Amino acid sequence: MNWQQQTCLLTGATGGIGQAIAHALASKGVTLILQGRNEERLLALAALLPGDHQILVADLATASGLTAISEAMTVTPEFSMLINNAGIGQFSALQYTSAEEANEVINTNLTAPILLTQRLLPLLNKDSESHIINVGSVLGSIGFAGQSLYCASKFGLRGFSEALYRELADTNIRVSYFAPRATATSINSQQAMAMNTQLGTAVDTADKVAKALIDQLKQGKTRRVVGFPERLFVKINGAFPSIVDKALLKKLPVIKRFIFQNTKEAL
Ligand SMILES: NC(=O)c1ccc[n+]([C@@H]2O[C@H](COP(=O)([O-])OP(=O)(O)OC[C@H]3O[C@@H](n4cnc5c(N)ncnc54)[C@H](OP(=O)(O)O)[C@@H]3O)[C@@H](O)[C@H]2O)c1
């Protein structure tokens, strides 16, 4: 990969993982268009990065936001990399989740990256290799209690990535799917983090996740799940889901306790 020749639109650049990816790419010489909804945070991030970068303030969950991004990208020369990283979490029993929240999770995590990719595909540089990287999750391969909407969105994103990879396999555009495990960022509520501690779930730093993304790009891998044993659990769940059903059933009382605490605090 010739990093210095890449121009990358990074969505969700102000988030924990987004900032770490921005630092990792900028230090390799990639030119960034940093997208988020908060101008102040985007400006602060751009000021900290080596190199010259642009910011793009837009809400991906709205049609006007998607239009603003595609209009800005139309006039961006040599656009060669799209990282669909923006996302929101969920930590609640479906029964206590509103229809608005359900729409917001699916819209932000699944519909928005699909529509953004669709709009930006014609703008990606066709002369040399271009990249679309969709940031999914381990929970895009393993259904988890209390995160049914999040899992639905990330399972969908994984399917979208695989199908698009195959659709574009005879072009210069490489599509990849990158699946972090739990990572210490503000997407996880305090209750979710406390549950992870109690369940003994490993939690990565955002810097470690960004490094794994850079490695995936360097190695040209289409799919990457970050962390062991999560990588193994994903394989077992794919081949023998009833084994994972049983393992997660044992954890359900703990999961439910934290989900309901979280729901009570939110009310
Ligand atoms: N942290 C984890 O445990 C974990 C694990 C696996 C996968 N992931 C995935 O990693 C990605 C990054 O997550 P994170 O942990 O860095 O979360 P985060 O710290 O909460 O950051 C989320 C980012 O998404 C942006 N965003 C959310 N809704 C948006 C919208 N409607 N329009 C534009 N931008 C929007 C936020 O921008 P604003 O500044 O505008 O709010 C923020 O920059 C997500 O796709 C997430 O699902 C995270």
The ligand as a MOL file (V3000), in Angstrom:
LIG
                    3D

  0  0  0     0  0            999 V3000
M  V30 BEGIN CTAB
M  V30 COUNTS 48 52 0 0 0
M  V30 BEGIN ATOM
M  V30 1 N -16.1110 0.2770 21.1260 0
M  V30 2 C -16.4570 -0.9750 20.9370 0
M  V30 3 O -16.6020 -1.7660 21.9000 0
M  V30 4 C -16.6660 -1.4900 19.5440 0
M  V30 5 C -16.5580 -2.8720 19.3120 0
M  V30 6 C -16.7730 -3.3580 18.0410 0
M  V30 7 C -17.0880 -2.4900 17.0140 0
M  V30 8 N -17.1910 -1.1430 17.2480 0 CHG=1
M  V30 9 C -17.5640 -0.2830 16.1250 0
M  V30 10 O -16.5340 0.6710 15.9210 0
M  V30 11 C -17.0850 1.8610 15.3410 0
M  V30 12 C -16.5950 3.0750 16.1150 0
M  V30 13 O -17.1090 2.9790 17.4310 0
M  V30 14 P -16.4500 3.7050 18.6920 0
M  V30 15 O -16.2480 2.6620 19.7030 0
M  V30 16 O -15.3180 4.5600 18.2810 0 CHG=-1
M  V30 17 O -17.6790 4.5920 19.1640 0
M  V30 18 P -17.7520 6.1290 19.6410 0
M  V30 19 O -16.5500 6.4840 20.4110 0
M  V30 20 O -19.0820 6.2740 20.2900 0
M  V30 21 O -17.7440 6.9160 18.2530 0
M  V30 22 C -18.8170 6.8360 17.3600 0
M  V30 23 C -18.5700 7.7920 16.2160 0
M  V30 24 O -19.6770 7.6800 15.2970 0
M  V30 25 C -20.1520 8.9830 14.9920 0
M  V30 26 N -21.5810 8.9820 14.6860 0
M  V30 27 C -22.5740 8.3580 15.3770 0
M  V30 28 N -23.7590 8.6230 14.7960 0
M  V30 29 C -23.4980 9.4190 13.7190 0
M  V30 30 C -24.3030 10.0320 12.7300 0
M  V30 31 N -25.6390 9.8980 12.7190 0
M  V30 32 N -23.7140 10.7870 11.7820 0
M  V30 33 C -22.3790 10.9560 11.8010 0
M  V30 34 N -21.5420 10.4050 12.6980 0
M  V30 35 C -22.1110 9.6550 13.6560 0
M  V30 36 C -19.8620 9.7990 16.2470 0
M  V30 37 O -19.7900 11.1520 15.8600 0
M  V30 38 P -20.2640 12.3820 16.7840 0
M  V30 39 O -19.0040 12.9680 17.3060 0
M  V30 40 O -20.9450 13.2540 15.8310 0
M  V30 41 O -21.1750 11.8020 17.8380 0
M  V30 42 C -18.5050 9.2540 16.6500 0
M  V30 43 O -17.4950 9.8930 15.9000 0
M  V30 44 C -18.6010 1.6730 15.3650 0
M  V30 45 O -19.0510 1.2750 14.0910 0
M  V30 46 C -18.7910 0.5600 16.3680 0
M  V30 47 O -19.9830 -0.1700 16.1430 0
M  V30 48 C -16.9760 -0.6300 18.4820 0
M  V30 END ATOM
M  V30 BEGIN BOND
M  V30 1 1 1 2
M  V30 2 2 2 3
M  V30 3 1 2 4
M  V30 4 1 4 5
M  V30 5 2 4 48
M  V30 6 2 5 6
M  V30 7 1 6 7
M  V30 8 2 7 8
M  V30 9 1 8 9
M  V30 10 1 8 48
M  V30 11 1 9 10
M  V30 12 1 9 46
M  V30 13 1 10 11
M  V30 14 1 11 12
M  V30 15 1 11 44
M  V30 16 1 12 13
M  V30 17 1 13 14
M  V30 18 2 14 15
M  V30 19 1 14 16
M  V30 20 1 14 17
M  V30 21 1 17 18
M  V30 22 2 18 19
M  V30 23 1 18 20
M  V30 24 1 18 21
M  V30 25 1 21 22
M  V30 26 1 22 23
M  V30 27 1 23 24
M  V30 28 1 23 42
M  V30 29 1 24 25
M  V30 30 1 25 26
M  V30 31 1 25 36
M  V30 32 1 26 27
M  V30 33 1 26 35
M  V30 34 2 27 28
M  V30 35 1 28 29
M  V30 36 1 29 30
M  V30 37 2 29 35
M  V30 38 1 30 31
M  V30 39 2 30 32
M  V30 40 1 32 33
M  V30 41 2 33 34
M  V30 42 1 34 35
M  V30 43 1 36 37
M  V30 44 1 36 42
M  V30 45 1 37 38
M  V30 46 2 38 39
M  V30 47 1 38 40
M  V30 48 1 38 41
M  V30 49 1 42 43
M  V30 50 1 44 45
M  V30 51 1 44 46
M  V30 52 1 46 47
M  V30 END BOND
M  V30 END CTAB
M  END
